[in-house]
Amino acid sequence: MKDLIEALQIFLKYGNPRNPTNCSHDELHIMEIEPEDVSEEDIKRLDELGFFVSESENCFMSFRYGSA
């Protein structure tokens, strides 16, 4: 839980969308945070926390926090 909260706090630095997440089978997507706006340092930390940039959907996503 701590890693997820830290990741969400990083995302909050880049926006506060009304509907920030989309969850589908085994995937959690963070919506309306533009990957190109996120610093390289934060992208590296997000990767350590289980999030990566989805090239096909231009958003951050995680298999770690998706539905089981």
C-alpha positions in Angstrom: 0.0 0.0 0.0 2.9 2.4 0.9 4.3 2.1 -2.7 1.0 2.9 -4.3 0.5 5.9 -2.1 4.0 7.2 -2.9 3.3 6.7 -6.6 0.0 8.6 -6.4 1.7 11.5 -4.5 4.2 11.7 -7.4 1.3 11.8 -9.9 -0.4 14.5 -7.9 2.6 16.8 -8.6 1.6 16.7 -12.3 -2.2 17.2 -12.0 -5.3 16.4 -10.0 -7.8 14.9 -12.5 -11.3 14.3 -11.4 -11.2 10.7 -12.6 -7.6 9.7 -12.4 -7.7 5.9 -12.8 -9.0 3.3 -15.1 -8.7 -0.3 -14.1 -9.2 -3.3 -16.4 -8.1 -6.9 -16.1 -4.7 -6.9 -14.4 -4.0 -3.2 -15.5 -4.2 0.1 -13.6 -4.0 3.1 -15.8 -3.3 6.6 -14.5 -5.2 9.0 -16.8 -4.8 12.7 -17.7 -1.2 12.8 -16.5 1.0 13.5 -19.6 4.1 11.3 -19.5 6.2 14.0 -21.3 5.4 16.4 -18.4 6.9 14.0 -15.7 10.5 14.5 -14.8 13.0 11.7 -15.6 13.7 11.4 -11.9 10.0 10.8 -11.2 9.7 8.4 -14.1 12.6 6.4 -12.7 11.0 6.3 -9.2 7.6 5.4 -10.6 9.2 2.5 -12.4 10.6 1.3 -9.1 7.1 1.6 -7.7 5.6 -0.5 -10.5 4.4 2.1 -13.0 5.6 2.5 -16.6 4.7 4.6 -19.6 2.3 2.8 -22.0 3.5 3.8 -25.4 0.3 2.7 -27.1 -2.0 4.7 -24.8 0.2 7.6 -23.8 -0.5 7.1 -20.1 1.1 5.5 -17.1 0.1 2.0 -16.2 0.9 -0.8 -13.8 0.4 -4.6 -13.7 1.3 -4.6 -10.0 -1.8 -2.7 -8.9 -4.3 -4.0 -11.4 -7.2 -6.2 -10.5 -6.5 -9.7 -9.5 
